[in-house]
């Protein structure tokens, strides 16, 4: 039995390459092994409340003198 080792920089190609190699004549088994490098850290999505706090903290807010000014600005 002979083995072939392929190292990929981008893991998104892995499913396609696995499918191609499996379709070759004489291939008995295709397996993957995780490398020692850690994958990119996945950031969790902020809730709407957390996003609104972040918007206020970074100055992405609107202020109006009165409700009439707000309605005029919104075109109501």
PQR file with spaces between the fields and no chain letter, atoms N, CA, C, O and H, PARSE charges and radii, in Angstrom:
ATOM       1  N    UNK     1       0.849   -1.169    0.000 -0.4000 1.5000
ATOM       2  CA   UNK     1       0.000    0.000    0.000 -0.0000 2.0000
ATOM       3  C    UNK     1       0.899    1.238    0.000  0.5500 1.7000
ATOM       4  O    UNK     1       1.914    1.278    0.695 -0.5500 1.4000
ATOM       5  N    UNK     2       0.511    2.254   -0.794 -0.4000 1.5000
ATOM       6  CA   UNK     2       1.250    3.499   -0.903 -0.0000 2.0000
ATOM       7  C    UNK     2       0.361    4.635   -0.422  0.5500 1.7000
ATOM       8  O    UNK     2      -0.846    4.634   -0.664 -0.5500 1.4000
ATOM       9  H    UNK     2      -0.314    2.221   -1.358  0.4000 1.0000
ATOM      10  N    UNK     3       0.960    5.600    0.257 -0.4000 1.5000
ATOM      11  CA   UNK     3       0.192    6.729    0.765 -0.0000 2.0000
ATOM      12  C    UNK     3       0.663    8.020    0.116  0.5500 1.7000
ATOM      13  O    UNK     3       1.827    8.164   -0.257 -0.5500 1.4000
ATOM      14  H    UNK     3       1.940    5.601    0.454  0.4000 1.0000
ATOM      15  N    UNK     4      -0.261    8.946   -0.008 -0.4000 1.5000
ATOM      16  CA   UNK     4       0.020   10.266   -0.556 -0.0000 2.0000
ATOM      17  C    UNK     4      -0.399   11.294    0.493  0.5500 1.7000
ATOM      18  O    UNK     4      -1.522   11.253    0.996 -0.5500 1.4000
ATOM      19  H    UNK     4      -1.207    8.829    0.295  0.4000 1.0000
ATOM      20  N    UNK     5       0.510   12.217    0.822 -0.4000 1.5000
ATOM      21  CA   UNK     5       0.210   13.253    1.813 -0.0000 2.0000
ATOM      22  C    UNK     5       0.112   14.580    1.080  0.5500 1.7000
ATOM      23  O    UNK     5       1.027   14.970    0.354 -0.5500 1.4000
ATOM      24  H    UNK     5       1.422   12.250    0.413  0.4000 1.0000
ATOM      25  N    UNK     6      -1.016   15.276    1.277 -0.4000 1.5000
ATOM      26  CA   UNK     6      -1.247   16.574    0.648 -0.0000 2.0000
ATOM      27  C    UNK     6      -1.479   17.591    1.754  0.5500 1.7000
ATOM      28  O    UNK     6      -2.291   17.357    2.648 -0.5500 1.4000
ATOM      29  H    UNK     6      -1.759   14.959    1.866  0.4000 1.0000
ATOM      30  N    UNK     7      -0.780   18.711    1.705 -0.4000 1.5000
ATOM      31  CA   UNK     7      -0.949   19.766    2.694 -0.0000 2.0000
ATOM      32  C    UNK     7      -1.637   20.952    2.025  0.5500 1.7000
ATOM      33  O    UNK     7      -1.175   21.450    0.998 -0.5500 1.4000
ATOM      34  H    UNK     7      -0.120   18.901    0.978  0.4000 1.0000
ATOM      35  N    UNK     8      -2.750   21.402    2.620 -0.4000 1.5000
ATOM      36  CA   UNK     8      -3.525   22.506    2.058 -0.0000 2.0000
ATOM      37  C    UNK     8      -3.426   23.730    2.964  0.5500 1.7000
ATOM      38  O    UNK     8      -3.509   23.617    4.187 -0.5500 1.4000
ATOM      39  H    UNK     8      -3.125   20.998    3.454  0.4000 1.0000
ATOM      40  N    UNK     9      -3.250   24.893    2.353 -0.4000 1.5000
ATOM      41  CA   UNK     9      -3.276   26.133    3.127 -0.0000 2.0000
ATOM      42  C    UNK     9      -4.707   26.521    3.447  0.5500 1.7000
ATOM      43  O    UNK     9      -5.013   26.941    4.563 -0.5500 1.4000
ATOM      44  H    UNK     9      -3.183   24.984    1.360  0.4000 1.0000
ATOM      45  N    UNK    10      -5.580   26.377    2.462 -0.4000 1.5000
ATOM      46  CA   UNK    10      -6.983   26.766    2.633 -0.0000 2.0000
ATOM      47  C    UNK    10      -7.827   25.503    2.781  0.5500 1.7000
ATOM      48  O    UNK    10      -7.919   24.693    1.859 -0.5500 1.4000
ATOM      49  H    UNK    10      -5.331   26.036    1.555  0.4000 1.0000
ATOM      50  N    UNK    11      -8.434   25.350    3.938 -0.4000 1.5000
ATOM      51  CA   UNK    11      -9.178   24.135    4.245 -0.0000 2.0000
ATOM      52  C    UNK    11     -10.490   24.032    3.456  0.5500 1.7000
ATOM      53  O    UNK    11     -11.101   22.964    3.420 -0.5500 1.4000
ATOM      54  H    UNK    11      -8.359   26.008    4.687  0.4000 1.0000
ATOM      55  N    UNK    12     -10.927   25.122    2.829 -0.4000 1.5000
ATOM      56  CA   UNK    12     -12.185   25.088    2.093 -0.0000 2.0000
ATOM      57  C    UNK    12     -12.098   24.204    0.846  0.5500 1.7000
ATOM      58  O    UNK    12     -13.131   23.777    0.330 -0.5500 1.4000
ATOM      59  H    UNK    12     -10.431   25.990    2.858  0.4000 1.0000
ATOM      60  N    UNK    13     -10.897   23.923    0.353 -0.4000 1.5000
ATOM      61  CA   UNK    13     -10.727   23.056   -0.806 -0.0000 2.0000
ATOM      62  C    UNK    13     -10.825   21.572   -0.456  0.5500 1.7000
ATOM      63  O    UNK    13     -10.968   20.735   -1.347 -0.5500 1.4000
ATOM      64  H    UNK    13     -10.057   24.270    0.771  0.4000 1.0000
ATOM      65  N    UNK    14     -10.752   21.250    0.803 -0.4000 1.5000
ATOM      66  CA   UNK    14     -10.680   19.857    1.249 -0.0000 2.0000
ATOM      67  C    UNK    14     -11.831   18.989    0.749  0.5500 1.7000
ATOM      68  O    UNK    14     -11.559   17.899    0.245 -0.5500 1.4000
ATOM      69  H    UNK    14     -10.636   21.930    1.527  0.4000 1.0000
ATOM      70  N    UNK    15     -13.097   19.394    0.853 -0.4000 1.5000
ATOM      71  CA   UNK    15     -14.176   18.506    0.382 -0.0000 2.0000
ATOM      72  C    UNK    15     -14.079   18.170   -1.109  0.5500 1.7000
ATOM      73  O    UNK    15     -14.331   17.034   -1.508 -0.5500 1.4000
ATOM      74  H    UNK    15     -13.318   20.279    1.263  0.4000 1.0000
ATOM      75  N    UNK    16     -13.717   19.153   -1.922 -0.4000 1.5000
ATOM      76  CA   UNK    16     -13.604   18.907   -3.363 -0.0000 2.0000
ATOM      77  C    UNK    16     -12.448   17.967   -3.676  0.5500 1.7000
ATOM      78  O    UNK    16     -12.589   17.063   -4.499 -0.5500 1.4000
ATOM      79  H    UNK    16     -13.512   20.076   -1.597  0.4000 1.0000
ATOM      80  N    UNK    17     -11.317   18.172   -3.030 -0.4000 1.5000
ATOM      81  CA   UNK    17     -10.157   17.310   -3.280 -0.0000 2.0000
ATOM      82  C    UNK    17     -10.442   15.889   -2.819  0.5500 1.7000
ATOM      83  O    UNK    17     -10.069   14.929   -3.492 -0.5500 1.4000
ATOM      84  H    UNK    17     -11.202   18.907   -2.362  0.4000 1.0000
ATOM      85  N    UNK    18     -11.105   15.750   -1.668 -0.4000 1.5000
ATOM      86  CA   UNK    18     -11.467   14.406   -1.177 -0.0000 2.0000
ATOM      87  C    UNK    18     -12.359   13.688   -2.193  0.5500 1.7000
ATOM      88  O    UNK    18     -12.157   12.510   -2.489 -0.5500 1.4000
ATOM      89  H    UNK    18     -11.408   16.530   -1.121  0.4000 1.0000
ATOM      90  N    UNK    19     -13.346   14.413   -2.721 -0.4000 1.5000
ATOM      91  CA   UNK    19     -14.272   13.832   -3.689 -0.0000 2.0000
ATOM      92  C    UNK    19     -13.534   13.388   -4.955  0.5500 1.7000
ATOM      93  O    UNK    19     -13.815   12.318   -5.496 -0.5500 1.4000
ATOM      94  H    UNK    19     -13.511   15.370   -2.481  0.4000 1.0000
ATOM      95  N    UNK    20     -12.598   14.202   -5.423 -0.4000 1.5000
ATOM      96  CA   UNK    20     -11.840   13.874   -6.630 -0.0000 2.0000
ATOM      97  C    UNK    20     -10.972   12.646   -6.397  0.5500 1.7000
ATOM      98  O    UNK    20     -10.939   11.739   -7.228 -0.5500 1.4000
ATOM      99  H    UNK    20     -12.369   15.071   -4.984  0.4000 1.0000
ATOM     100  N    UNK    21     -10.264   12.615   -5.259 -0.4000 1.5000
ATOM     101  CA   UNK    21      -9.359   11.490   -4.980 -0.0000 2.0000
ATOM     102  C    UNK    21     -10.160   10.202   -4.787  0.5500 1.7000
ATOM     103  O    UNK    21      -9.714    9.141   -5.224 -0.5500 1.4000
ATOM     104  H    UNK    21     -10.290   13.352   -4.584  0.4000 1.0000
ATOM     105  N    UNK    22     -11.324   10.265   -4.147 -0.4000 1.5000
ATOM     106  CA   UNK    22     -12.151    9.065   -3.963 -0.0000 2.0000
ATOM     107  C    UNK    22     -12.604    8.484   -5.290  0.5500 1.7000
ATOM     108  O    UNK    22     -12.784    7.273   -5.418 -0.5500 1.4000
ATOM     109  H    UNK    22     -11.686   11.127   -3.792  0.4000 1.0000
ATOM     110  N    UNK    23     -12.791    9.360   -6.286 -0.4000 1.5000
ATOM     111  CA   UNK    23     -13.289    8.876   -7.574 -0.0000 2.0000
ATOM     112  C    UNK    23     -12.217    8.191   -8.419  0.5500 1.7000
ATOM     113  O    UNK    23     -12.550    7.563   -9.424 -0.5500 1.4000
ATOM     114  H    UNK    23     -12.645   10.344   -6.182  0.4000 1.0000
ATOM     115  N    UNK    24     -10.948    8.292   -8.045 -0.4000 1.5000
ATOM     116  CA   UNK    24      -9.869    7.652   -8.798 -0.0000 2.0000
ATOM     117  C    UNK    24      -9.905    6.138   -8.614  0.5500 1.7000
ATOM     118  O    UNK    24     -10.245    5.639   -7.541 -0.5500 1.4000
ATOM     119  H    UNK    24     -10.677    8.802   -7.229  0.4000 1.0000
ATOM     120  N    UNK    25      -9.553    5.424   -9.661 -0.4000 1.5000
ATOM     121  CA   UNK    25      -9.521    3.964   -9.621 -0.0000 2.0000
ATOM     122  C    UNK    25      -8.378    3.510   -8.725  0.5500 1.7000
ATOM     123  O    UNK    25      -7.265    4.027   -8.829 -0.5500 1.4000
ATOM     124  H    UNK    25      -9.277    5.829  -10.533  0.4000 1.0000
ATOM     125  N    UNK    26      -8.642    2.552   -7.850 -0.4000 1.5000
ATOM     126  CA   UNK    26      -7.619    1.985   -6.993 -0.0000 2.0000
ATOM     127  C    UNK    26      -7.514    2.644   -5.624  0.5500 1.7000
ATOM     128  O    UNK    26      -6.735    2.188   -4.787 -0.5500 1.4000
ATOM     129  H    UNK    26      -9.545    2.133   -7.766  0.4000 1.0000
ATOM     130  N    UNK    27      -8.272    3.695   -5.376 -0.4000 1.5000
ATOM     131  CA   UNK    27      -8.230    4.356   -4.076 -0.0000 2.0000
ATOM     132  C    UNK    27      -9.149    3.599   -3.131  0.5500 1.7000
ATOM     133  O    UNK    27     -10.342    3.454   -3.398 -0.5500 1.4000
ATOM     134  H    UNK    27      -8.906    4.066   -6.056  0.4000 1.0000
ATOM     135  N    UNK    28      -8.596    3.122   -2.039 -0.4000 1.5000
ATOM     136  CA   UNK    28      -9.377    2.357   -1.073 -0.0000 2.0000
ATOM     137  C    UNK    28      -9.981    3.234    0.011  0.5500 1.7000
ATOM     138  O    UNK    28     -11.148    3.067    0.367 -0.5500 1.4000
ATOM     139  H    UNK    28      -7.626    3.240   -1.823  0.4000 1.0000
ATOM     140  N    UNK    29      -9.199    4.166    0.536 -0.4000 1.5000
ATOM     141  CA   UNK    29      -9.649    4.952    1.679 -0.0000 2.0000
ATOM     142  C    UNK    29      -9.055    6.354    1.591  0.5500 1.7000
ATOM     143  O    UNK    29      -7.883    6.525    1.255 -0.5500 1.4000
ATOM     144  H    UNK    29      -8.252    4.302    0.247  0.4000 1.0000
ATOM     145  N    UNK    30      -9.884    7.359    1.901 -0.4000 1.5000
ATOM     146  CA   UNK    30      -9.418    8.743    1.961 -0.0000 2.0000
ATOM     147  C    UNK    30      -9.732    9.244    3.360  0.5500 1.7000
ATOM     148  O    UNK    30     -10.893    9.256    3.769 -0.5500 1.4000
ATOM     149  H    UNK    30     -10.836    7.220    2.174  0.4000 1.0000
ATOM     150  N    UNK    31      -8.708    9.658    4.095 -0.4000 1.5000
ATOM     151  CA   UNK    31      -8.915   10.161    5.452 -0.0000 2.0000
ATOM     152  C    UNK    31      -8.179   11.481    5.613  0.5500 1.7000
ATOM     153  O    UNK    31      -7.230   11.776    4.886 -0.5500 1.4000
ATOM     154  H    UNK    31      -7.765    9.648    3.762  0.4000 1.0000
ATOM     155  N    UNK    32      -8.633   12.262    6.573 -0.4000 1.5000
ATOM     156  CA   UNK    32      -7.990   13.549    6.842 -0.0000 2.0000
ATOM     157  C    UNK    32      -7.488   13.565    8.276  0.5500 1.7000
ATOM     158  O    UNK    32      -8.038   12.902    9.155 -0.5500 1.4000
ATOM     159  H    UNK    32      -9.403   12.021    7.163  0.4000 1.0000
ATOM     160  N    UNK    33      -6.451   14.325    8.487 -0.4000 1.5000
ATOM     161  CA   UNK    33      -5.890   14.494    9.825 -0.0000 2.0000
ATOM     162  C    UNK    33      -5.739   15.983   10.077  0.5500 1.7000
ATOM     163  O    UNK    33      -5.318   16.730    9.194 -0.5500 1.4000
ATOM     164  H    UNK    33      -6.004   14.864    7.773  0.4000 1.0000
ATOM     165  N    UNK    34      -6.077   16.403   11.257 -0.4000 1.5000
ATOM     166  CA   UNK    34      -5.942   17.808   11.598 -0.0000 2.0000
ATOM     167  C    UNK    34      -4.475   18.125   11.848  0.5500 1.7000
ATOM     168  O    UNK    34      -3.734   17.318   12.409 -0.5500 1.4000
ATOM     169  H    UNK    34      -6.419   15.795   11.974  0.4000 1.0000
ATOM     170  N    UNK    35      -4.077   19.310   11.423 -0.4000 1.5000
ATOM     171  CA   UNK    35      -2.697   19.725   11.649 -0.0000 2.0000
ATOM     172  C    UNK    35      -2.563   20.301   13.052  0.5500 1.7000
ATOM     173  O    UNK    35      -3.558   20.519   13.744 -0.5500 1.4000
ATOM     174  H    UNK    35      -4.679   19.966   10.967  0.4000 1.0000
ATOM     175  N    UNK    36      -1.352   20.541   13.453 -0.4000 1.5000
ATOM     176  CA   UNK    36      -1.086   21.062   14.790 -0.0000 2.0000
ATOM     177  C    UNK    36      -1.473   22.528   14.912  0.5500 1.7000
ATOM     178  O    UNK    36      -1.698   23.020   16.018 -0.5500 1.4000
ATOM     179  H    UNK    36      -0.544   20.364   12.891  0.4000 1.0000
ATOM     180  N    UNK    37      -1.552   23.234   13.777 -0.4000 1.5000
ATOM     181  CA   UNK    37      -1.902   24.650   13.815 -0.0000 2.0000
ATOM     182  C    UNK    37      -3.373   24.814   14.204  0.5500 1.7000
ATOM     183  O    UNK    37      -4.233   24.039   13.786 -0.5500 1.4000
ATOM     184  H    UNK    37      -1.369   22.834   12.879  0.4000 1.0000
ATOM     185  N    UNK    38      -3.635   25.825   15.002 -0.4000 1.5000
ATOM     186  CA   UNK    38      -5.000   26.078   15.437 -0.0000 2.0000
ATOM     187  C    UNK    38      -5.769   26.782   14.322  0.5500 1.7000
ATOM     188  O    UNK    38      -5.204   27.628   13.629 -0.5500 1.4000
ATOM     189  H    UNK    38      -2.936   26.455   15.341  0.4000 1.0000
ATOM     190  N    UNK    39      -7.039   26.449   14.138 -0.4000 1.5000
ATOM     191  CA   UNK    39      -7.834   27.154   13.130 -0.0000 2.0000
ATOM     192  C    UNK    39      -8.106   28.590   13.580  0.5500 1.7000
ATOM     193  O    UNK    39      -7.910   28.934   14.746 -0.5500 1.4000
ATOM     194  H    UNK    39      -7.497   25.762   14.701  0.4000 1.0000
ATOM     195  N    UNK    40      -8.549   29.402   12.663 -0.4000 1.5000
ATOM     196  CA   UNK    40      -8.844   30.793   12.978 -0.0000 2.0000
ATOM     197  C    UNK    40      -9.926   30.860   14.051  0.5500 1.7000
ATOM     198  O    UNK    40     -10.862   30.061   14.061 -0.5500 1.4000
ATOM     199  H    UNK    40      -8.708   29.123   11.716  0.4000 1.0000
ATOM     200  N    UNK    41      -9.781   31.817   14.943 -0.4000 1.5000
ATOM     201  CA   UNK    41     -10.737   31.974   16.034 -0.0000 2.0000
ATOM     202  C    UNK    41     -12.045   32.510   15.463  0.5500 1.7000
ATOM     203  O    UNK    41     -12.062   33.521   14.760 -0.5500 1.4000
ATOM     204  H    UNK    41      -9.020   32.466   14.935  0.4000 1.0000
ATOM     205  N    UNK    42     -13.118   31.831   15.769 -0.4000 1.5000
ATOM     206  CA   UNK    42     -14.423   32.249   15.283 -0.0000 2.0000
ATOM     207  C    UNK    42     -15.048   33.197   16.298  0.5500 1.7000
ATOM     208  O    UNK    42     -15.194   32.861   17.472 -0.5500 1.4000
ATOM     209  H    UNK    42     -13.104   31.010   16.340  0.4000 1.0000
ATOM     210  N    UNK    43     -15.411   34.378   15.831 -0.4000 1.5000
ATOM     211  CA   UNK    43     -16.031   35.367   16.710 -0.0000 2.0000
ATOM     212  C    UNK    43     -17.525   35.124   16.758  0.5500 1.7000
ATOM     213  O    UNK    43     -18.166   34.895   15.733 -0.5500 1.4000
ATOM     214  H    UNK    43     -15.292   34.651   14.877  0.4000 1.0000
ATOM     215  N    UNK    44     -18.066   35.177   17.959 -0.4000 1.5000
ATOM     216  CA   UNK    44     -19.500   34.961   18.075 -0.0000 2.0000
ATOM     217  C    UNK    44     -20.234   36.231   17.667  0.5500 1.7000
ATOM     218  O    UNK    44     -19.698   37.335   17.769 -0.5500 1.4000
ATOM     219  H    UNK    44     -17.544   35.363   18.792  0.4000 1.0000
ATOM     220  N    UNK    45     -21.468   36.060   17.203 -0.4000 1.5000
ATOM     221  CA   UNK    45     -22.273   37.201   16.800 -0.0000 2.0000
ATOM     222  C    UNK    45     -22.773   37.934   18.030  0.5500 1.7000
ATOM     223  O    UNK    45     -23.107   37.325   19.046 -0.5500 1.4000
ATOM     224  H    UNK    45     -21.903   35.164   17.121  0.4000 1.0000
ATOM     225  N    UNK    46     -22.818   39.244   17.919 -0.4000 1.5000
ATOM     226  CA   UNK    46     -23.321   40.049   19.016 -0.0000 2.0000
ATOM     227  C    UNK    46     -24.847   40.046   18.979  0.5500 1.7000
ATOM     228  O    UNK    46     -25.453   40.039   17.908 -0.5500 1.4000
ATOM     229  H    UNK    46     -22.546   39.739   17.093  0.4000 1.0000
ATOM     230  N    UNK    47     -25.455   40.051   20.157 -0.4000 1.5000
ATOM     231  CA   UNK    47     -26.909   40.184   20.219 -0.0000 2.0000
ATOM     232  C    UNK    47     -27.274   41.608   19.821  0.5500 1.7000
ATOM     233  O    UNK    47     -26.402   42.472   19.739 -0.5500 1.4000
ATOM     234  H    UNK    47     -24.962   40.056   21.028  0.4000 1.0000
ATOM     235  N    UNK    48     -28.542   41.855   19.577 -0.4000 1.5000
ATOM     236  CA   UNK    48     -28.966   43.202   19.196 -0.0000 2.0000
ATOM     237  C    UNK    48     -28.664   44.208   20.309  0.5500 1.7000
ATOM     238  O    UNK    48     -28.272   45.344   20.047 -0.5500 1.4000
ATOM     239  H    UNK    48     -29.251   41.153   19.643  0.4000 1.0000
ATOM     240  N    UNK    49     -28.850   43.778   21.526 -0.4000 1.5000
ATOM     241  CA   UNK    49     -28.549   44.652   22.663 -0.0000 2.0000
ATOM     242  C    UNK    49     -27.058   44.985   22.705  0.5500 1.7000
ATOM     243  O    UNK    49     -26.683   46.147   22.865 -0.5500 1.4000
ATOM     244  H    UNK    49     -29.168   42.855   21.739  0.4000 1.0000
ATOM     245  N    UNK    50     -26.210   43.965   22.562 -0.4000 1.5000
ATOM     246  CA   UNK    50     -24.759   44.184   22.573 -0.0000 2.0000
ATOM     247  C    UNK    50     -24.339   45.072   21.405  0.5500 1.7000
ATOM     248  O    UNK    50     -23.461   45.923   21.555 -0.5500 1.4000
ATOM     249  H    UNK    50     -26.515   43.021   22.432  0.4000 1.0000
ATOM     250  N    UNK    51     -24.964   44.877   20.238 -0.4000 1.5000
ATOM     251  CA   UNK    51     -24.650   45.701   19.072 -0.0000 2.0000
ATOM     252  C    UNK    51     -25.049   47.154   19.307  0.5500 1.7000
ATOM     253  O    UNK    51     -24.325   48.071   18.919 -0.5500 1.4000
ATOM     254  H    UNK    51     -25.677   44.186   20.116  0.4000 1.0000
ATOM     255  N    UNK    52     -26.215   47.364   19.948 -0.4000 1.5000
ATOM     256  CA   UNK    52     -26.642   48.741   20.224 -0.0000 2.0000
ATOM     257  C    UNK    52     -25.710   49.416   21.226  0.5500 1.7000
ATOM     258  O    UNK    52     -25.426   50.606   21.091 -0.5500 1.4000
ATOM     259  H    UNK    52     -26.804   46.619   20.263  0.4000 1.0000
ATOM     260  N    UNK    53     -25.228   48.681   22.227 -0.4000 1.5000
ATOM     261  CA   UNK    53     -24.259   49.248   23.171 -0.0000 2.0000
ATOM     262  C    UNK    53     -22.963   49.627   22.463  0.5500 1.7000
ATOM     263  O    UNK    53     -22.377   50.673   22.743 -0.5500 1.4000
ATOM     264  H    UNK    53     -25.458   47.714   22.337  0.4000 1.0000
ATOM     265  N    UNK    54     -22.521   48.772   21.546 -0.4000 1.5000
ATOM     266  CA   UNK    54     -21.305   49.053   20.784 -0.0000 2.0000
ATOM     267  C    UNK    54     -21.503   50.271   19.886  0.5500 1.7000
ATOM     268  O    UNK    54     -20.602   51.100   19.762 -0.5500 1.4000
ATOM     269  H    UNK    54     -22.998   47.923   21.319  0.4000 1.0000
ATOM     270  N    UNK    55     -22.684   50.389   19.255 -0.4000 1.5000
ATOM     271  CA   UNK    55     -22.971   51.557   18.415 -0.0000 2.0000
ATOM     272  C    UNK    55     -22.924   52.837   19.235  0.5500 1.7000
ATOM     273  O    UNK    55     -22.338   53.830   18.805 -0.5500 1.4000
ATOM     274  H    UNK    55     -23.416   49.716   19.356  0.4000 1.0000
ATOM     275  N    UNK    56     -23.536   52.818   20.410 -0.4000 1.5000
ATOM     276  CA   UNK    56     -23.544   54.009   21.260 -0.0000 2.0000
ATOM     277  C    UNK    56     -22.129   54.351   21.726  0.5500 1.7000
ATOM     278  O    UNK    56     -21.754   55.522   21.780 -0.5500 1.4000
ATOM     279  H    UNK    56     -24.012   52.011   20.759  0.4000 1.0000
ATOM     280  N    UNK    57     -21.359   53.339   22.057 -0.4000 1.5000
ATOM     281  CA   UNK    57     -19.988   53.544   22.533 -0.0000 2.0000
ATOM     282  C    UNK    57     -19.103   54.154   21.442  0.5500 1.7000
ATOM     283  O    UNK    57     -18.235   54.978   21.726 -0.5500 1.4000
ATOM     284  H    UNK    57     -21.664   52.387   22.014  0.4000 1.0000
ATOM     285  N    UNK    58     -19.335   53.736   20.182 -0.4000 1.5000
ATOM     286  CA   UNK    58     -18.519   54.218   19.071 -0.0000 2.0000
ATOM     287  C    UNK    58     -19.110   55.442   18.380  0.5500 1.7000
ATOM     288  O    UNK    58     -18.578   55.901   17.369 -0.5500 1.4000
ATOM     289  H    UNK    58     -20.040   53.066   19.952  0.4000 1.0000
ATOM     290  N    UNK    59     -20.218   55.978   18.924 -0.4000 1.5000
ATOM     291  CA   UNK    59     -20.751   57.229   18.407 -0.0000 2.0000
ATOM     292  C    UNK    59     -21.663   57.100   17.205  0.5500 1.7000
ATOM     293  O    UNK    59     -21.927   58.099   16.537 -0.5500 1.4000
ATOM     294  H    UNK    59     -20.650   55.605   19.745  0.4000 1.0000
ATOM     295  N    UNK    60     -22.149   55.917   16.905 -0.4000 1.5000
ATOM     296  CA   UNK    60     -23.056   55.735   15.770 -0.0000 2.0000
ATOM     297  C    UNK    60     -24.514   55.884   16.245  0.5500 1.7000
ATOM     298  O    UNK    60     -25.289   54.928   16.225 -0.5500 1.4000
ATOM     299  H    UNK    60     -21.934   55.105   17.447  0.4000 1.0000
ATOM     300  N    UNK    61     -24.856   57.087   16.663 -0.4000 1.5000
ATOM     301  CA   UNK    61     -26.200   57.371   17.163 -0.0000 2.0000
ATOM     302  C    UNK    61     -26.697   58.669   16.535  0.5500 1.7000
ATOM     303  O    UNK    61     -25.904   59.499   16.090 -0.5500 1.4000
ATOM     304  H    UNK    61     -24.226   57.864   16.679  0.4000 1.0000
ATOM     305  N    UNK    62     -28.002   58.833   16.504 -0.4000 1.5000
ATOM     306  CA   UNK    62     -28.630   60.059   16.022 -0.0000 2.0000
ATOM     307  C    UNK    62     -29.361   60.695   17.180  0.5500 1.7000
ATOM     308  O    UNK    62     -29.918   60.002   18.032 -0.5500 1.4000
ATOM     309  H    UNK    62     -28.646   58.159   16.865  0.4000 1.0000
ATOM     310  N    UNK    63     -29.360   62.013   17.212 -0.4000 1.5000
ATOM     311  CA   UNK    63     -30.114   62.714   18.247 -0.0000 2.0000
ATOM     312  C    UNK    63     -30.951   63.801   17.582  0.5500 1.7000
ATOM     313  O    UNK    63     -30.542   64.396   16.585 -0.5500 1.4000
ATOM     314  H    UNK    63     -28.908   62.576   16.520  0.4000 1.0000
ATOM     315  N    UNK    64     -32.113   64.046   18.143 -0.4000 1.5000
ATOM     316  CA   UNK    64     -33.051   65.038   17.608 -0.0000 2.0000
ATOM     317  C    UNK    64     -33.530   65.914   18.748  0.5500 1.7000
ATOM     318  O    UNK    64     -33.586   65.476   19.897 -0.5500 1.4000
ATOM     319  H    UNK    64     -32.446   63.562   18.953  0.4000 1.0000
ATOM     320  N    UNK    65     -33.878   67.167   18.426 -0.4000 1.5000
ATOM     321  CA   UNK    65     -34.358   68.124   19.415 -0.0000 2.0000
ATOM     322  C    UNK    65     -35.744   67.733   19.938  0.5500 1.7000
ATOM     323  O    UNK    65     -36.033   67.867   21.127 -0.5500 1.4000
ATOM     324  H    UNK    65     -33.831   67.523   17.492  0.4000 1.0000
ATOM     325  N    UNK    66     -36.587   67.252   19.034 -0.4000 1.5000
ATOM     326  CA   UNK    66     -37.950   66.890   19.424 -0.0000 2.0000
ATOM     327  C    UNK    66     -38.452   65.772   18.526  0.5500 1.7000
ATOM     328  O    UNK    66     -37.800   65.400   17.551 -0.5500 1.4000
ATOM     329  H    UNK    66     -36.352   67.143   18.068  0.4000 1.0000
ATOM     330  N    UNK    67     -39.612   65.245   18.866 -0.4000 1.5000
ATOM     331  CA   UNK    67     -40.186   64.169   18.048 -0.0000 2.0000
ATOM     332  C    UNK    67     -40.583   64.700   16.677  0.5500 1.7000
ATOM     333  O    UNK    67     -40.549   63.956   15.697 -0.5500 1.4000
ATOM     334  H    UNK    67     -40.142   65.547   19.659  0.4000 1.0000
ATOM     335  N    UNK    68     -40.961   65.988   16.590 -0.4000 1.5000
ATOM     336  CA   UNK    68     -41.305   66.577   15.290 -0.0000 2.0000
ATOM     337  C    UNK    68     -40.080   66.597   14.372  0.5500 1.7000
ATOM     338  O    UNK    68     -40.193   66.306   13.181 -0.5500 1.4000
ATOM     339  H    UNK    68     -40.988   66.592   17.386  0.4000 1.0000
ATOM     340  N    UNK    69     -38.913   66.940   14.921 -0.4000 1.5000
ATOM     341  CA   UNK    69     -37.675   66.922   14.136 -0.0000 2.0000
ATOM     342  C    UNK    69     -37.378   65.509   13.639  0.5500 1.7000
ATOM     343  O    UNK    69     -36.955   65.319   12.499 -0.5500 1.4000
ATOM     344  H    UNK    69     -38.821   67.176   15.888  0.4000 1.0000
ATOM     345  N    UNK    70     -37.600   64.534   14.493 -0.4000 1.5000
ATOM     346  CA   UNK    70     -37.393   63.144   14.100 -0.0000 2.0000
ATOM     347  C    UNK    70     -38.322   62.757   12.950  0.5500 1.7000
ATOM     348  O    UNK    70     -37.889   62.154   11.968 -0.5500 1.4000
ATOM     349  H    UNK    70     -37.944   64.688   15.419  0.4000 1.0000
ATOM     350  N    UNK    71     -39.612   63.112   13.081 -0.4000 1.5000
ATOM     351  CA   UNK    71     -40.577   62.767   12.034 -0.0000 2.0000
ATOM     352  C    UNK    71     -40.264   63.465   10.723  0.5500 1.7000
ATOM     353  O    UNK    71     -40.436   62.881    9.652 -0.5500 1.4000
ATOM     354  H    UNK    71     -39.964   63.601   13.879  0.4000 1.0000
ATOM     355  N    UNK    72     -39.799   64.727   10.797 -0.4000 1.5000
ATOM     356  CA   UNK    72     -39.406   65.455    9.581 -0.0000 2.0000
ATOM     357  C    UNK    72     -38.222   64.769    8.905  0.5500 1.7000
ATOM     358  O    UNK    72     -38.197   64.606    7.685 -0.5500 1.4000
ATOM     359  H    UNK    72     -39.660   65.200   11.666  0.4000 1.0000
ATOM     360  N    UNK    73     -37.252   64.374    9.708 -0.4000 1.5000
ATOM     361  CA   UNK    73     -36.055   63.721    9.170 -0.0000 2.0000
ATOM     362  C    UNK    73     -36.393   62.382    8.515  0.5500 1.7000
ATOM     363  O    UNK    73     -35.806   62.008    7.499 -0.5500 1.4000
ATOM     364  H    UNK    73     -37.273   64.506   10.699  0.4000 1.0000
ATOM     365  N    UNK    74     -37.348   61.667    9.111 -0.4000 1.5000
ATOM     366  CA   UNK    74     -37.754   60.355    8.578 -0.0000 2.0000
ATOM     367  C    UNK    74     -38.733   60.491    7.413  0.5500 1.7000
ATOM     368  O    UNK    74     -39.007   59.507    6.725 -0.5500 1.4000
ATOM     369  H    UNK    74     -37.825   61.970    9.935  0.4000 1.0000
ATOM     370  N    UNK    75     -39.251   61.659    7.187 -0.4000 1.5000
ATOM     371  CA   UNK    75     -40.184   61.884    6.084 -0.0000 2.0000
ATOM     372  C    UNK    75     -41.599   61.428    6.414  0.5500 1.7000
ATOM     373  O    UNK    75     -42.355   61.045    5.522 -0.5500 1.4000
ATOM     374  H    UNK    75     -39.028   62.458    7.746  0.4000 1.0000
ATOM     375  N    UNK    76     -41.949   61.468    7.667 -0.4000 1.5000
ATOM     376  CA   UNK    76     -43.289   61.026    8.081 -0.0000 2.0000
ATOM     377  C    UNK    76     -44.169   62.234    8.289  0.5500 1.7000
ATOM     378  O    UNK    76     -45.340   62.092    8.640 -0.5500 1.4000
ATOM     379  H    UNK    76     -41.335   61.780    8.392  0.4000 1.0000
